[in-house]
Structure formats: C-alpha cells, structure tokens
Amino acid sequence: MSLFENIKAIKAKIKERIANELGDAVNSVVVGDKERLHNVKPPFVWVLPIDSHIDTEGMMLIHEDWKLHFWVFSFLKQAKNLEDAADLAEETVIKAVGSLMVDPVTGNQNRKLDNLVRYIKRVGWSPGDSRVNDTGETIFGAGIHIIVDFENEEVT
C-alpha cells in the first residue's frame, strides 16, 4: 500500500469504528479540517488531523515511523443543565476513542485498527466545556488527543 493509501485507510477505519460505536447517538462523524463542519449539526464527532512527526532510518531502504496526531472531539447541544452537557460531551468522546482501543468482534483490547497500525495511544485531554459555533449557538465539546503509530517503507 502506498503512503497515501495507508493514511486514507487509517482515517476511514477510525471513522468506521467511531460511527459503529456511537450509532444514532451522533448525527455524523467528520474526519478532516474545519471546512468540513459547515453543515454538520450537533451531536457529532470531529476527528481533526494535526501536525505529526516522522522518524526515518536507512539509506537505500527508507524506514519511516509515522506518528499521526489527531484530536477527537465530541460536540453536543445543550442538555438540561450545563454540568450534564459537559459530562455527556466527555462520555461521548471517551466512548468514541475507546472504540479504537478494542477489537470489535472479540471485545478484547487491541490498539491496532485491524492491523493497519502498530498502536494507538491517548496523549491529551480537553475536558467538557461550552463553545459557540459559527452560527452563534452554544454547544458543548470535549476532546482526546491520540497518536496513531504505523510504519512505512519505501525503496529509493
């Protein structure tokens, strides 16, 4: 698989796992930059790719360790009270990221996304709080920063 195909497959698998886990609890799962959010109505999950690090080794065979960084956010409309909304945003993003950490068939811990990657790990947390979206509506969000580690080899 080419590097582009690898990254595309990883993004697709992340979206699939989260969508399957949350089902009707969210209107959609969006992977990509902010421009893709214009017509999305809460509740939704946003998987935002951010700048990532690559380690390289070798002369003729280039071995690259890719560490893709993503923020996974959940955004919800206001609940009965502010505390409930923040808690629900946190619970939703924890479930979303948790779906990436288990095998969907066996339920056993498996951070390899059906062997597409070496591992996924959580490295950051943004607790639930209120935010104002582009239309001036108050929504509640929470996020988890993840790293997706995989190998890429290319012959030069």
C-alpha positions in Angstrom: 0.0 0.0 0.0 1.3 3.5 -0.8 1.8 6.1 2.0 -1.3 8.0 0.8 -3.4 4.7 0.7 -2.2 3.9 4.3 -3.2 7.2 5.7 -6.5 7.1 3.8 -7.3 3.6 5.2 -6.4 4.6 8.7 -8.8 7.7 8.6 -11.5 5.5 7.1 -11.1 2.8 9.8 -11.2 5.5 12.6 -14.4 6.9 11.2 -16.0 3.5 10.8 -15.1 2.4 14.3 -16.4 5.6 15.9 -19.6 5.6 13.8 -20.3 1.9 14.7 -19.7 2.5 18.4 -21.9 5.7 18.7 -24.6 4.8 16.2 -27.6 7.0 16.4 -26.1 8.9 19.4 -24.5 11.3 16.9 -25.6 12.8 13.6 -22.2 12.2 11.9 -18.5 11.5 12.3 -16.4 14.0 10.4 -12.7 13.4 9.6 -10.7 16.4 8.3 -10.3 20.1 8.7 -12.8 22.7 9.9 -14.2 23.4 6.4 -16.0 20.0 6.5 -18.1 21.1 9.5 -20.2 23.8 7.9 -23.4 21.8 7.5 -22.9 19.4 10.4 -25.5 19.6 13.2 -24.7 18.5 16.8 -24.3 16.0 18.1 -21.3 15.0 16.1 -17.7 13.7 16.4 -14.9 15.5 14.7 -11.6 13.8 14.1 -9.1 16.6 13.4 -5.7 15.6 11.9 -2.9 17.9 13.2 0.8 18.2 12.5 2.6 14.9 13.0 6.1 13.6 13.5 8.1 11.2 11.2 11.3 9.3 12.3 13.4 8.0 9.4 16.2 5.4 9.2 18.2 3.8 6.4 20.0 4.8 3.2 18.6 2.6 0.4 15.5 1.3 2.1 13.9 4.2 3.9 12.1 3.0 7.0 9.7 5.6 8.4 7.9 5.6 11.7 4.8 7.7 11.3 3.0 9.1 14.3 -0.2 10.6 13.1 -1.7 13.0 15.6 -5.5 13.6 15.8 -7.8 15.4 18.2 -11.1 13.6 18.5 -13.8 15.9 19.7 -17.5 15.4 20.5 -19.9 18.3 20.2 -23.4 18.3 21.6 -26.3 20.7 22.0 -27.1 22.0 25.5 -28.6 19.4 27.8 -30.9 20.1 30.8 -28.1 21.8 32.6 -24.5 22.9 31.9 -22.9 20.1 34.0 -25.0 17.4 32.3 -24.0 18.7 28.9 -20.2 18.8 29.7 -20.4 15.3 31.2 -22.2 14.0 28.2 -19.6 15.5 25.8 -16.9 13.9 27.8 -18.7 10.5 27.9 -19.2 10.6 24.2 -15.6 11.3 23.3 -14.4 8.6 25.7 -16.7 6.1 24.0 -15.5 7.2 20.6 -11.8 6.9 21.3 -12.5 3.7 23.3 -13.9 2.1 20.1 -10.4 2.5 18.6 -8.8 0.5 21.5 -10.7 -2.8 21.3 -11.4 -5.5 18.7 -15.0 -5.0 17.6 -15.5 -8.8 17.2 -13.9 -10.1 20.4 -14.2 -7.1 22.6 -10.5 -7.7 23.7 -8.1 -4.8 23.9 -6.4 -4.3 20.6 -5.0 -0.9 19.6 -4.0 -1.9 16.1 -7.1 -1.0 14.0 -7.4 -4.4 12.3 -3.6 -4.5 12.0 -3.4 -1.2 10.0 -1.2 0.4 12.6 1.2 -0.7 15.4 -0.7 1.1 18.1 -3.0 3.9 19.1 -2.5 5.8 22.4 -4.2 8.7 24.2 -1.9 11.6 25.0 -4.1 14.6 25.7 -7.5 15.6 27.2 -9.7 18.6 26.8 -12.5 18.5 29.4 -16.1 19.3 28.6 -16.9 22.9 28.2 -19.2 25.3 26.3 -18.2 26.7 23.0 -20.0 29.0 20.5 -20.2 27.6 16.9 -20.2 29.5 13.7 -24.0 30.2 13.9 -23.8 31.6 17.4 -25.3 28.5 19.0 -23.9 27.3 22.3 -22.6 23.7 22.1 -20.6 21.6 24.4 -17.4 19.8 23.5 -14.7 17.6 24.9 -11.7 16.1 23.2 -9.0 13.5 23.4 -5.6 13.8 21.6 -4.5 10.4 20.1 -1.3 9.3 18.3 -1.6 6.6 15.6 1.8 4.9 15.1 2.5 3.0 11.9 5.4 2.0 9.6 6.1 3.0 6.1 8.9 1.6 3.9 10.0 2.9 0.5 12.8 1.8 -1.7 14.9 4.7 -3.1 
